[in-house]
Amino acid sequence: MTLKGIGLAASLAIVTVASGANAEILRLSSFEPPVAHVTKNILTPWAADVNAASGGELDIQIFPGGTLGRNPAQQLKLVEDGVADIAWVIPGYTPGRFNEGTVAELPFLVPSATIGSDAMWDLYEQGVLSGDYANFKMIGIMTSSPNGFASTASITAPGDLKGLNVRAPGPVMLSAISALDAVPVGGITGPTMAEAINRGLIDGTFVQFGAIETFRVDEVIKTYVDLPLGATPMLIVMNKAKYDSLSDTARAAIDANSGAAFSQRFGASFDENVAEARARILGKYDIDLVAPDAALAAQWQDAVSVATTDWIADTENGQQIYDAFKAALAKAGTAQ
């Protein structure tokens, strides 16, 4: 290389280092372990894509495993307090903050994370999701794959839950649990599910296979009822003041990788992981997979329908939101 070439290379290196040094660092909090699917395969590559799109103006850094705050229920507060700039939030852990979106928790609605996530963003764009949604920069509004029912007891029909202590991932299904003559148990987050089962605090939980694997519930359950018993709403939120303070280029990089694009990316990846986790778990553990026929599924649907009735009655504009979500799900399903 000539001296001129060496000088040019050195100059480019200096520019690259300076650009990286001057990048705006954004802290993204995840309560999951760093090797868990959402953190490793969705949030980490998303951050890399935004960083690249910003041309060196942004450096989004992932803080997994509760590094900035261990409690999943505190993730929203981390963003509000500026401890984190961006966080993965489960609305069910902060009741009352994102009420409209809890429609996704209702049973026999969401068929997949792909369709559920697409429909949730559609609701947001329609203005159906208001309230606290307006207080943050929404990176993504999504749902999990549908939750089945995992238990240490032998479960087939809804009547088999009588007397059991049952955990729901959010408050919406608590009335349905009571209607099944089971005992609803709240306040148990994903990372504490296996421990709660081991200690006998709960006998079962509404959950999907990805969370079963991530939080090691597969090691302690005996039965899984494979029905769409409600999905878990999820958000990726950003501190709005922080977003507003960024340059046009930085905001454009975030915008290009957020919204419908992020929700679709999340949903497809989530479904793929759940299918893979399901195969791994059922291949490794002796879990009784209950796949109800149409008649038995109808019994379950009737038994948990009180959750939908109560949600519509207790939620402002509940019927309107429910109808809009069903329409958005149908639209998303047709588009697949």
Number of C-alpha atoms within 10 A of each C-alpha: 7 7 8 9 10 11 12 12 13 12 12 12 12 12 12 13 13 12 15 16 13 13 18 17 15 18 20 24 31 28 25 23 18 17 12 18 20 20 22 16 16 17 23 18 12 20 20 15 16 24 22 14 18 20 14 20 23 27 20 21 18 21 20 22 19 17 13 18 19 16 14 23 20 18 27 26 15 18 24 18 10 14 16 23 23 31 27 24 24 24 24 24 21 18 14 13 15 18 21 24 27 24 25 27 29 25 26 20 20 29 20 22 27 27 28 33 32 31 30 29 25 24 22 20 12 11 11 18 19 15 12 12 19 12 14 19 21 20 22 27 30 32 32 29 31 29 29 20 21 30 26 19 15 16 20 18 15 21 15 14 22 15 14 21 20 25 30 26 27 24 22 23 26 22 21 22 25 18 19 21 17 22 20 22 19 15 14 20 19 18 20 13 24 22 16 17 21 15 10 12 16 23 22 28 25 23 28 26 27 26 20 23 18 18 19 17 26 23 16 18 24 19 21 27 22 17 19 24 24 31 31 28 26 22 22 25 24 26 22 17 14 15 17 12 10 14 14 10 15 22 17 15 20 21 16 14 19 21 23 22 15 23 30 23 20 25 24 17 17 23 20 15 18 22 14 13 19 18 12 13 17 14 10 11 13 13 19 17 15 17 13 16 8 9 9 14 18 11 15 21 17 11 17 23 18 21 23 23 15 15 23 17 12 10 16 12 12 19 15 12 19 21 11 18 24 17 15 20 25 15 15 18 16 9 9 7
